[in-house]
């Protein structure tokens, strides 16, 4: 099983930059930029909650489960 974050897709859909994402969420720059650039970086529950609250999205819009290849 593989989880992937879809933060980059969220940022693109919102029409904002990674910089704006960092400012909007209050995350440390290293965390915000890594979330935007690295889809394998899975946010903690607190970070996920912050993103959902700020952008009014469901966790399923941020995380995607990809099944293992048989």
N, C-alpha and C positions, 0 to 999 in steps of 0.2 A: 504494500500500500504506500502510496506517495501522496502527500499533501502539497499543494502549491498555493501561494498567495496571489491574489489578483489586484494588488494595490495599483500597479501600473495601469491596468484597465480602468480602475476607479478614477485615477488621476486624469487619464485621457477623457473619460466620459464627463467628468466635472469641468474639463477645460482649464485645469490648473497645472502649475509646475510642481516639481518635487519640493522646491523651496516654499511655495505656498502651502503645500501639504504639511511640511514641518511646522510652519508658523500657525496654521489652523489647529493642529493637534497638540502643539506644545511639546512634542517629542524632542529628545536630543537629536541634533542634526545627524549624527552617525546612525541612529536608529531609523529615523525617517527616510534618509536617503537609501539605506540598505533595504528597507521594506519596498521602496519604489524600484530599486534596481535588481534585487535578487528574489526571484519568485520562489526559491526554495527556503527562504527565511520565513519561518512561521511565527506570527506574533503571539505574545502571551495573552492570557485572558483579559488582563487589564488594558493592554494596547488595543485588542480587538474591540473591547467595550467602548473605548474612547473613539475609535474610528466610526463605529456604528452610531454612537451618540452624535458626533459632529456632522456626519454626512447622511444621517437618517437612513441607513442601509441595514440589511440583515446580514448575519455572519456568513451565510451561504453566498452572498455577493462578493465576499472578500476571500473566502477559502474555497478551494476545489479539491475534491478527492479523486485521485486517478488510480484505478485498480492496477495491480501488478499484471504483467503479461504472463499468460499461462505457459 
